[in-house]
């Protein structure tokens, strides 16, 4: 099947030194294997929305209209399922991302202790989208995590500003504090340790993705287990009294299938 042929370029098999996937990347890897999504993408116009790169490296997509069929999948516009995460920007809808920082840009003023900011001060990958209503959403991606930032002003994309962060409800304080700490770390150069995935670690996601790929290709549970755990472990444990390896393989196939069919949204929370 087409999904498996394109699945080998995922972040679960990244070599040392490559950029680590964040939860949004993993969500895309599972979604792009969904045959119904691929069918909707093939019917979409345009299939490849024009994306610009600003001088500071920010990838920018401006949408002339809404794309309801893409929104059904949690996206503002369709992304090509042939392309793995990080090969092309994927523009998630704010509703799918669930948690976002709301930033209001104030004009710089003399006498401030801190200099005004630029979007490029966040020294990570930046994907910005202007939707059909002129609203701006920026997804900042780096160090194994992402932060969605909703902007009130288009000028923030290219001009200096004083950031003012908005809090709608006191109940949002804990989540917003966590996101703001991530933003602060994004402004620090150098290497920082990657943060923990929301799904219990990238290794489990990688195994679920491999199990899904093998299942989509019609492999048996034993063949799937051999791909994930190696022939030696399978030869030693498969026919033994313990059902642990068989049960674990079944659970990984079930989890991969669940994530492909809609559970990928939980990774974005």
N, C-alpha and C positions, 0 to 999 in steps of 0.2 A: 504493500500500500504506500501511497505517496508520503504519508506522515513519517514513516520510518526512514525512508531514504533521506529525508531532510533533517532527521533528528540527531544526527551525529555531530552537529555543530553547536551543541548546547553547553552551558556553563558548568554542568555537572562534571564534564570531562576536561575542564580547563587545565592547561598545564601550569606549573608554577610560574608566577609572575604575571599571569593574565588577570584581567579585571574580574573580581568576584561578582557573581550575580546577586542582585537584591531581590526582594519579594516580588516586585513588579516584573522583573525579568523572568522569574520562575512562573508567574501567572501567565505570561505570554507564551512560554514554552509549552505549557499544557493546552492553552487555548488554540494555538496554531495547529495542533494535531487533531482538532475537532473537524470532522468531515462536513458537518452542517455549516460551520463557520467558513470553511474554504469555499463551499458552494455559494454562500452569500457574498463572499469577496469577489468571486468570479462574475457575479451579476452586478457588482457595484460599478458606478461611474462617478469620478475616475477611480481606477484601481490603485493608482499611485499619486496621491495628492502632492502638489509641489511644495517642497520643503526648502526653506532658505537657511543659510548659515550666516549669522551676524558676524561682525568683525571680531567680537570677543569669543567666538566659537559656539555661541548658543544656537541650537537648531530651532527654527521658528516655522510654524505652520499657521497660516491664516485661512480660516474656513469661510467661504462665501455663503454657505447655508448649512443647515443642520443635516445630519445623516442618520435618520431614525433607525435604519437597519443596523448600522454600526453601534449605535447607542444601546441596542438590544443586547449586545455582547459586552457592554461596559466601556466602549471606545467612543471618542469624538469623531474619528474617521477610521476607515479600514486600514489595516496594515497588512502587508503581503505575508501570507503564511509560509511562503517559501523561505523567508529570511528569519534566521535565528535572532534571539535577543542580542542587542548591541550592534547588529548588522544594519539595522534601520531603526529610527525612532518610533516608538509606539506611544500614541497619545491617548491615555486613559481619560475617561470622563470623571469629573470631580465626584459624582455620586458613587462611582465604583471605588475611587481612592478612599472615600469615607472620611479620613482625617486630613485636614489641611490647615496650614497657617494662613491667616488673613493679614495681609500687609498693606498698610496705607502709606504712601510715599509723601513725605513733607519736604518742602524746599530747603536747601542748605541755609544755614545762618551763621553769621560771624560769632565767634566766642564759644562755640561748642567744643567740649573737651575731646570728642571723637570726630574724626573727619567723616564727611558724607560717604555713602557707600555706592558702589556699582554692582550690578548683577554679577559681573565677572569676579567680584571679591569672593564669591562662593566657588572655591577652587575644585569643583567637581563637574561632572557632565550635566548639561542644562538643556532641557527640552521645553520650549515655550509654545503655547497654542493660543491664538485669538479666536474665540468662537464667533458664531454668526451674530451674536448680540454685543460683540465688542469686549467681552470679558476675557481676562488673561489668566491662564493657569500655567505655572512653571513647575516642572518636575525636576528636582535636583537629585542626582544619583551618584553615590560614591561610597566606598568603604563598606559595601555589603548592605546598605540601607538606602531608602529614598525619603524625600520630604516633598510634599505638594504645597505650593505657595500660590494663593489666590491674590492677584494684584488688582488694585482699583484704578491704576493709571498706566496707560500704554507707555508713557515716557520712561517708566522704570526700566524698560528693556534696553535703553541706550543712554540714559542720563544719570547723574549722581542724585542721591536722595538721602533724606533722614528717615530711617524706618520707624514706623509706629505700628506695633502689632496689636491686633484687636482680639478681644475675648467676648464672645456673645453671652456665655453662661458660666457661672462659677463652677458648675459641674464639669466643664471642659478644662479646668485648670491643670489637672494632672497630665492629660494627653498633650495639651499645648506646651507645657513645660518640657516634656520629653522631646517634642519636635523642635522647640527652640534650642535646646541643648545640642541637638544634631546640627542645626543650622550653624551654631557657633563653632562646632568642630569642623564643619565644611569650610570655614573661613581661615583655618589654620593650615599652613603648608606643611609638607612632610608626610610621613606615613603614620597612620594611626591604626590600631588593631581593628579588624572588621567586627561588626556587631553581630549578635546572635540572630539567626533566622527565626521568623514567627512560627515555623513548622517543625521546630525541634532539630534544626540543623540542616545544612545543605546536603549532607550525605544521604539522609532519608529522602529528601526530594529527588536527588539524583537516582537513587534506587527505584523510586516510584516511577520516574520518567523512563528508565530503562525497562522496567517491567511492563509499562504501558506500550512502549515501542515493540517489544517482543510479542506481546499479546496481540497487537494490531497486525503483526506479521504472521499470526496463526501458530506461534510456537506453543509447545506444551509447557506445563508448569515446571517440569524437570529441566527442559531446555532454558526456560527463563531463569531458573535458579542457577544453572551453570553459567549463564552470562553474568549474573550479578555476583555470585559468591565463589565461582571457580569450580572446575571439574573435580578437584581433589575433595573439597568439602562435600559436594553433592554425592560423590561416590561413597564416602564414608558414612553419611547421615541419612541419605534418602530412604533406604530400605530398613533403617533401624527402628527400634520400638518407639522412639520419640517422633512426634509429628511436627516438631518445632520448625524445621526448615520448610516443610510443605506449607504449614499454616502461615509462616512469615511471607512466603512467596505469594500465596493467595491474597494476603492482606495488602501487599504492595501492588498487585495487579488491580485490586478493588480500589485502593486509594488513588492510583494513577488514573483509572477510569473516572472516578468521582471528580477529581480535579479537572480533567478534560471537559466533563459535561456540565461544569458550572461551579465546582468547588474552588476553581482558581480565584474566584472573587474573594474568598476568605483570606487568601494570601495578601490581598491589598489593604486589609483593614488596619 
